[in-house]
Amino acid sequence: MKGSVSFMGNEHPLKALVAAQKAGQHKGIYSVCSANEYVIEACIRRAAENEYVLVEATANQVNQFGGYTGMTPPDFRDFVFGIADRVGFPRERLILGGDHLGPLTWASEVEESAMAKSRDLIAAFVAAGFTKIHIDTSMHLGSDDKNVKLDTAVVARRGAELARVAEDTYARQGGAMPPVYVVGSEVPIPGGAQEAEDGVAVTRPEDFRETVATFENAFKSHDLGEAWKRVIAVVVQPGVEFGDEDICEYDPAAAKNLIAALGDYPNLIFEGHSTDYQTKDELRDMVTDHIGILKVGPALTFALREGIFALANIENALYCACERSNFIEVLEEAMLANPSNWKKHYHGDDTALAFKRKYSFSDRARYYLPDEKVQAALEKLISNLRAKKIPLSLLSQYMPMAYTKVREGKLKNDPVELMMERVGNCADEYLYATR
């Protein structure tokens, strides 16, 4: 099919990852959950020879209606392929994933309409060649009683219905590799919590076991026995989360009972969501504990925003006010003009809100980077800094890690390279954890 992905060998690389973990190897992969071009390019560039890169699109970012990025699944596939082609990265080493595929975007609707759209959504992803499918039906729908915890059997039944669509779509479309699945019922919300409090509850081993048994029964009742063999991971809460200013650190001791329960399932590992901002050693501990898929999104765009802000400060030192891009101010104006992407997430007085719009770990600013005026300001910032070579003294002041690499001849003193290097710093921590 057009734009399809071909894999080396006869086994999906994520199935091979599970086998390696179960054989006692320290091996994992991190998932780039972003639709930002600079972020994706920076992460692809960081990949070593013969290493796979996993890039995922979330259902509210990319869907059959375009999502908030304006991209359908085929659009996103071609967008990522274009970046890979530009930097000379082989397409066969790209794994495309669909994240939170289900009624996330239509949760306010009744089950009939929400699930109908969800079926079209998952069909669109599979037809476009996405082979890592995270099915998320964990949310209440408009017809559910929100005062009652959603029954795992309902979550699993809805998930199996979507898996049935995925399998049927793959059977019609064909492709180099059938999809692998990630399921679960204790799924953290996309993009992190509004507040991160101490003592995030780790998934109980008995709840994990119930989830696996319930999903297996649901799959088999929908004639999905073969598809169940391609369920590679379960989303659990291992005790990590982040909010505006706080980070719940991974504690292996707190998760030990959950990790021990995984030993009874030879074909499953855990997928960790909201792993953003964990230290590299905490991330490595997670992989050691068979949380083999580490999802990261806001931390990558947070790093990009840090890089752009550092460049804006350099610009302020080099240009008079009338010649500057005023990127930071333009971004703030865009966020104030259209508060829908942050207003429900940030709380406090005007001073607190102004701080969070710029510096919150949840990084709602990422939704405004595609804004036309913000993009124009970024382009002017890049143009200004290319017109005047960035002095090493300013690079040392505002981007000290990049300064060292420039001095060593390992990094070009160019604004685009410098902002992507900041993203690469974040990616390096995940690569340390997963290799």
C-alpha positions in Angstrom: 0.0 0.0 0.0 1.1 3.6 -0.5 3.5 4.8 2.1 3.6 1.4 3.9 6.3 0.5 6.4 8.4 -2.6 5.9 10.2 -4.3 8.8 13.4 -6.2 8.7 13.0 -9.8 9.5 9.7 -11.7 10.1 8.9 -10.5 13.6 7.5 -7.2 14.7 10.4 -5.4 16.5 8.2 -4.8 19.6 7.5 -8.5 19.8 11.2 -9.0 19.6 11.6 -6.5 22.4 9.3 -8.4 24.7 11.2 -11.6 24.0 14.5 -9.9 24.8 13.1 -8.6 28.1 11.8 -12.0 29.0 15.2 -13.5 28.3 16.7 -11.2 30.8 18.2 -8.5 28.5 18.1 -4.9 29.5 16.2 -3.6 26.4 13.5 -1.1 25.9 12.2 1.6 23.6 10.9 5.1 24.1 7.9 6.4 22.3 8.1 9.9 20.8 4.5 11.2 21.4 4.7 14.4 19.5 3.6 16.0 16.2 6.3 18.7 16.3 8.7 18.6 13.3 11.7 19.7 15.3 11.1 17.2 18.0 10.6 14.3 15.7 13.7 15.2 13.7 15.8 15.6 16.8 14.8 12.2 18.1 15.3 10.5 14.7 18.8 12.0 14.4 19.7 10.6 17.9 19.0 7.0 16.8 22.0 4.7 16.4 22.6 2.4 13.4 20.0 -0.4 13.2 18.0 1.2 16.0 14.2 1.6 15.7 12.4 4.9 16.4 8.9 4.7 17.7 6.7 7.8 16.9 3.1 7.9 18.0 0.2 10.2 17.3 -2.5 10.6 19.9 -6.2 10.4 18.9 -6.9 14.0 19.6 -3.8 15.1 17.7 -4.5 13.0 14.6 -7.7 11.4 13.6 -10.1 10.9 10.6 -11.3 14.5 11.0 -7.8 16.0 11.2 -7.5 16.4 15.0 -5.9 19.6 16.4 -2.9 19.2 14.1 -5.1 19.1 11.0 -3.6 15.8 10.1 -5.3 12.5 9.3 -3.4 9.2 9.9 -2.1 9.1 6.3 -1.0 12.8 6.6 0.9 12.1 9.8 2.6 9.0 8.3 3.7 11.0 5.3 4.8 13.9 7.6 7.1 11.5 9.6 8.3 9.8 6.5 9.2 13.2 5.0 11.3 14.0 8.1 13.0 10.6 8.0 13.8 11.0 4.3 15.2 14.4 4.8 17.8 13.2 7.3 18.5 9.9 5.6 16.8 7.7 8.2 15.5 4.4 6.7 11.7 4.1 6.7 11.9 0.5 7.7 13.3 1.5 11.0 10.4 3.7 11.8 7.5 2.2 13.9 4.4 4.3 13.7 2.0 4.0 16.6 -1.5 5.2 17.4 -1.9 6.4 21.0 -5.1 6.4 23.1 -7.1 5.1 20.1 -10.7 5.0 21.2 -13.4 7.4 22.2 -11.1 9.9 23.9 -12.1 12.8 21.7 -15.8 11.9 21.7 -16.2 10.9 25.3 -19.1 13.3 25.8 -21.2 11.4 23.3 -23.3 8.3 24.0 -21.7 4.9 23.4 -23.3 4.3 20.0 -21.9 7.4 18.3 -18.6 7.6 20.3 -17.7 4.0 19.4 -18.8 4.4 15.8 -16.3 7.2 15.4 -13.7 5.2 17.3 -14.1 2.3 14.9 -13.5 4.7 12.0 -10.5 6.1 13.8 -8.7 2.8 14.4 -9.5 1.6 10.9 -7.8 4.8 9.5 -4.7 4.2 11.6 -4.3 0.6 10.6 -5.0 1.3 7.0 -2.3 4.0 7.0 0.3 1.4 8.1 0.5 2.2 11.8 1.5 -1.1 13.5 1.6 -0.3 17.2 -1.9 0.2 18.4 -2.7 1.4 21.9 -6.4 0.8 22.5 -7.8 3.1 25.2 -11.5 2.6 26.1 -10.9 3.5 29.8 -13.0 6.7 29.9 -16.7 7.2 30.7 -18.9 8.0 27.8 -21.9 10.2 27.7 -24.3 7.3 28.3 -22.3 5.9 31.3 -23.0 6.7 34.9 -20.0 8.9 35.9 -20.7 8.3 39.6 -19.8 4.6 39.2 -16.4 3.3 38.4 -16.4 2.0 34.8 -16.5 -1.8 34.9 -13.4 -3.5 33.5 -15.6 -5.8 31.5 -17.1 -2.8 29.7 -13.7 -1.3 29.0 -12.5 -4.7 27.7 -15.6 -5.3 25.5 -15.2 -1.9 23.9 -11.5 -2.5 23.4 -12.1 -5.9 21.8 -14.6 -4.3 19.4 -11.9 -1.9 18.2 -9.4 -4.7 17.9 -11.8 -6.5 15.7 -12.0 -3.5 13.4 -8.2 -3.3 13.4 -7.8 -6.9 12.5 -10.4 -6.7 9.7 -8.8 -3.6 8.3 -5.4 -5.2 8.3 -6.8 -8.3 6.6 -8.2 -6.1 3.8 -5.2 -3.9 3.4 -2.4 -6.3 3.9 1.0 -5.0 4.8 4.4 -6.2 5.9 3.5 -6.8 9.5 0.2 -7.2 11.4 -0.4 -4.8 14.3 0.7 -5.3 17.8 -1.6 -4.1 20.6 -1.3 -2.4 24.0 -4.3 -2.5 26.3 -5.2 -1.7 29.9 -7.9 -0.1 32.0 -5.8 2.1 34.4 -4.7 4.5 31.7 -3.2 7.9 32.7 -4.7 10.8 30.9 -2.7 12.0 27.9 -0.2 14.8 28.6 0.1 14.4 32.4 -2.1 15.3 35.3 -3.2 18.8 36.2 -1.6 18.3 39.7 0.9 15.7 40.7 0.6 14.8 44.4 2.9 12.7 46.5 2.0 9.0 46.6 0.5 8.3 43.2 -1.2 5.0 43.7 0.6 2.1 42.0 -1.7 -0.3 40.1 -2.5 -3.2 42.5 -1.3 -6.6 41.2 -4.9 -8.1 41.5 -6.2 -5.2 39.3 -3.5 -5.9 36.8 -4.4 -9.6 36.8 -8.1 -8.9 36.4 -7.4 -6.5 33.5 -5.4 -9.2 31.6 -8.0 -11.9 32.2 -10.9 -9.7 31.3 -9.3 -8.4 28.1 -8.2 -11.9 27.1 -11.8 -13.2 27.5 -13.2 -10.2 25.6 -10.7 -10.7 22.7 -11.5 -14.4 22.5 -15.3 -13.8 22.6 -14.8 -11.6 19.5 -12.8 -14.4 17.7 -9.5 -12.6 18.3 -7.5 -15.4 19.7 -4.7 -14.8 17.2 -4.8 -11.1 17.8 -4.4 -11.7 21.6 -1.1 -13.3 20.9 0.0 -9.9 19.5 -1.0 -8.0 22.7 2.5 -7.1 23.9 1.9 -4.7 26.8 -0.5 -3.5 29.4 -0.7 0.1 30.5 -0.4 0.3 34.3 0.3 3.1 36.8 3.8 2.3 38.2 3.8 5.5 40.4 5.0 8.2 38.0 3.2 11.4 37.2 3.9 15.1 36.8 1.9 18.3 37.2 2.7 22.0 36.7 5.7 22.1 39.0 5.9 18.7 40.7 7.2 15.3 39.6 6.3 11.9 41.2 9.5 9.9 41.0 9.6 6.2 40.2 10.2 4.1 43.3 11.1 0.5 42.5 10.2 -0.6 46.0 6.7 0.8 45.7 6.2 -1.0 42.4 7.8 -4.3 43.4 4.6 -6.3 43.9 3.2 -5.1 40.6 6.4 -6.0 38.8 6.5 -9.4 40.4 3.0 -10.2 39.1 4.2 -9.6 35.5 6.4 -12.7 35.8 3.3 -14.9 35.3 2.8 -13.5 31.8 5.6 -14.6 29.4 4.3 -12.5 26.5 3.6 -9.2 28.2 5.6 -6.2 29.4 4.3 -2.9 30.8 3.9 0.3 29.0 4.7 3.4 31.1 2.8 6.6 30.4 3.7 10.1 31.8 7.3 9.1 32.2 8.3 12.7 31.3 10.8 14.4 33.6 11.9 11.2 35.4 15.7 11.1 35.8 17.7 8.9 33.5 18.4 6.5 36.3 14.8 6.3 37.2 13.9 5.6 33.6 16.6 2.9 33.5 15.1 1.4 36.7 11.7 1.3 34.9 13.1 -0.6 32.0 14.9 -3.0 34.4 11.5 -3.6 36.0 10.0 -4.6 32.6 8.3 -1.2 31.9 9.8 -1.7 28.5 7.9 1.0 26.5 8.5 4.5 27.9 6.2 7.2 26.5 7.3 10.8 26.5 5.6 13.9 25.0 5.4 17.1 26.9 9.0 16.8 28.2 10.2 16.9 24.6 8.3 20.0 23.6 9.2 21.5 27.0 12.8 21.1 26.0 12.2 22.6 22.6 10.5 25.6 24.3 13.5 25.9 26.6 15.8 26.0 23.6 13.7 28.6 21.8 13.5 30.8 24.9 17.3 30.6 25.3 17.7 31.7 21.6 15.2 34.5 22.3 17.3 35.8 25.2 20.4 35.6 22.9 18.5 37.6 20.3 17.6 40.2 22.9 21.3 40.7 23.6 22.1 41.1 19.9 19.3 43.2 18.5 17.5 46.4 19.5 13.8 46.1 20.4 12.5 47.2 17.0 14.4 44.4 15.2 13.6 41.5 17.5 11.2 38.6 16.8 9.7 39.0 20.3 9.0 35.3 20.3 8.2 35.0 24.0 5.8 37.8 23.9 4.1 36.6 20.7 3.6 33.2 22.2 2.0 34.7 25.3 -0.3 36.8 23.1 -1.4 33.7 21.2 -2.1 31.8 24.4 -4.2 34.7 25.8 -6.1 35.2 22.6 -7.2 31.5 22.6 -7.1 30.2 26.1 -9.0 27.0 25.3 -5.9 24.8 25.4 -4.7 25.9 28.8 -7.6 27.4 30.8 -9.0 24.2 32.2 -5.5 22.9 33.1 -3.9 25.9 34.8 -5.2 27.4 38.0 -4.2 30.4 40.2 -4.1 34.1 40.1 -2.9 36.1 37.2 0.8 35.9 38.2 0.6 32.1 38.7 -1.2 31.7 35.3 1.4 33.8 33.5 4.2 31.6 35.0 2.4 28.4 34.1 1.8 29.5 30.5 5.5 29.7 30.0 7.0 27.2 32.4 4.5 24.5 33.4 5.8 20.9 33.0 2.5 20.1 31.4 3.6 22.4 28.6 0.3 23.5 27.2 2.4 26.0 25.2 3.0 23.2 22.7 -0.5 23.6 21.3 0.4 27.2 20.2 3.6 26.5 18.3 1.8 25.9 15.0 -0.1 29.2 15.4 0.6 31.4 12.3 1.9 34.4 14.3 4.0 32.2 16.6 5.5 30.5 13.6 6.3 33.8 11.9 8.1 35.0 15.1 10.1 31.7 15.3 11.1 32.2 11.6 12.2 35.7 12.3 14.2 34.6 15.4 16.0 32.0 13.3 16.7 34.5 10.6 18.0 37.1 13.0 20.4 34.7 14.6 21.6 33.4 11.3 22.3 36.9 10.2 24.6 37.4 13.1 26.9 34.6 14.3 25.9 33.8 17.9 28.8 34.8 20.1 30.3 31.9 22.1 30.0 34.0 25.3 26.2 34.3 24.8 26.0 30.6 23.9 27.8 29.8 27.2 25.5 32.1 29.1 22.2 30.7 27.8 22.9 27.2 26.4 25.9 25.9 28.3 25.5 22.2 27.2 25.4 23.2 23.6 28.3 25.6 24.1 30.5 22.7 25.1 29.6 20.7 22.0 30.1 23.7 19.7 33.6 24.2 21.2 34.4 20.5 20.7 33.2 20.7 17.0 30.4 18.3 17.6 27.5 20.7 17.0 27.0 23.5 14.5 26.5 27.0 15.9 23.1 27.4 14.1 19.8 28.3 15.8 17.9 25.3 14.4 20.6 22.9 15.4 20.8 24.5 18.8 17.1 24.2 19.6 17.0 20.6 18.3 20.1 19.8 20.5 18.1 20.8 23.5 15.4 18.2 22.5 18.2 15.7 21.9 19.4 16.2 25.5 16.0 14.9 26.7 16.1 12.0 24.1 19.6 11.0 25.4 18.2 10.2 28.8 15.7 7.8 27.3 18.3 6.2 25.1 20.5 5.7 28.2 17.6 4.1 29.9 16.5 1.8 27.1 19.8 0.6 25.6 
